[in-house]
């Protein structure tokens, strides 16, 4: 396998010489900048289109919670209900 440092230094030499040829007062992004920007714009457009499709597939209807149908009891009511259940179970034991 060839030595990569030699080819890397050769590439840097070409880039440095190219950088000296460019007029420092007229630096623009150029074709490469446009291609990168266009690719990013296309990617964002594709992601937005995909997200729109996925959001249209979501069913937003909410299933009612069966626990929500029961009225909430205050702690005092819960204690009274528990005491009633205990007394009725004790009465059943005495009869039986």
C-alpha positions as CSV (number, residue, x, y, z in Angstrom):
1,X,0.0,0.0,0.0
2,X,1.5,3.4,-0.9
3,X,2.5,5.9,1.7
4,X,-0.4,8.2,2.3
5,X,1.7,11.0,3.8
6,X,3.4,11.6,0.4
7,X,0.1,11.9,-1.4
8,X,-1.4,14.1,1.3
9,X,1.6,16.5,1.1
10,X,1.3,16.6,-2.7
11,X,-2.4,17.5,-2.4
12,X,-1.6,20.2,0.1
13,X,1.0,21.6,-2.2
14,X,-1.6,21.9,-5.0
15,X,-4.1,23.5,-2.7
16,X,-1.6,26.0,-1.4
17,X,-0.6,27.1,-4.9
18,X,-4.3,27.4,-5.8
19,X,-5.0,29.5,-2.8
20,X,-2.3,32.0,-3.9
21,X,-3.9,32.3,-7.3
22,X,-7.3,33.4,-5.9
23,X,-7.8,37.2,-5.6
24,X,-8.3,37.9,-1.9
25,X,-10.8,40.7,-2.6
26,X,-13.1,38.5,-4.7
27,X,-13.5,35.3,-2.6
28,X,-16.8,33.5,-3.2
29,X,-18.2,30.1,-2.1
30,X,-18.0,28.9,-5.7
31,X,-19.5,25.8,-7.2
32,X,-18.6,23.6,-4.2
33,X,-20.3,25.9,-1.8
34,X,-23.4,25.9,-4.0
35,X,-23.4,22.1,-4.3
36,X,-23.1,21.7,-0.5
37,X,-25.9,24.2,0.1
38,X,-28.2,22.6,-2.5
39,X,-27.6,19.1,-1.0
40,X,-28.4,20.4,2.5
41,X,-31.6,22.1,1.1
42,X,-32.7,18.9,-0.6
43,X,-32.0,16.9,2.6
44,X,-34.1,19.3,4.6
45,X,-36.9,19.2,2.1
46,X,-36.9,15.3,2.1
47,X,-36.9,15.2,5.9
48,X,-39.9,17.6,6.1
49,X,-41.8,15.6,3.5
50,X,-41.1,12.4,5.4
51,X,-42.2,14.0,8.7
52,X,-45.4,15.3,7.1
53,X,-46.2,11.8,5.9
54,X,-45.5,10.2,9.3
55,X,-47.6,12.9,11.1
56,X,-50.5,12.2,8.8
57,X,-50.4,8.6,9.8
58,X,-50.7,9.3,13.5
59,X,-54.1,8.7,15.0
60,X,-54.8,11.5,17.5
61,X,-58.0,10.1,18.9
62,X,-57.6,9.5,22.6
63,X,-58.9,6.3,24.2
64,X,-60.9,7.2,27.4
65,X,-59.2,6.0,30.6
66,X,-61.5,3.6,32.5
67,X,-60.1,4.8,35.8
68,X,-61.1,8.4,34.9
69,X,-64.8,7.4,34.9
70,X,-64.7,6.6,38.6
71,X,-65.3,9.6,40.8
72,X,-62.3,10.5,42.9
73,X,-62.7,10.0,46.7
74,X,-61.3,12.2,49.3
75,X,-59.1,10.5,52.0
76,X,-61.9,10.8,54.5
77,X,-64.3,9.1,52.1
78,X,-61.8,6.3,51.4
79,X,-61.3,5.7,55.2
80,X,-65.1,5.5,55.7
81,X,-65.5,3.1,52.7
82,X,-62.7,0.9,54.1
83,X,-64.3,0.9,57.6
84,X,-67.7,0.0,56.1
85,X,-66.0,-2.9,54.2
86,X,-64.3,-4.1,57.4
87,X,-67.6,-4.0,59.5
88,X,-69.5,-5.8,56.8
89,X,-66.9,-8.5,56.5
90,X,-66.9,-8.9,60.3
91,X,-70.7,-9.2,60.4
92,X,-70.5,-11.9,57.7
93,X,-68.0,-13.8,59.9
94,X,-70.3,-13.7,62.9
95,X,-73.3,-14.9,60.9
96,X,-71.4,-17.7,59.3
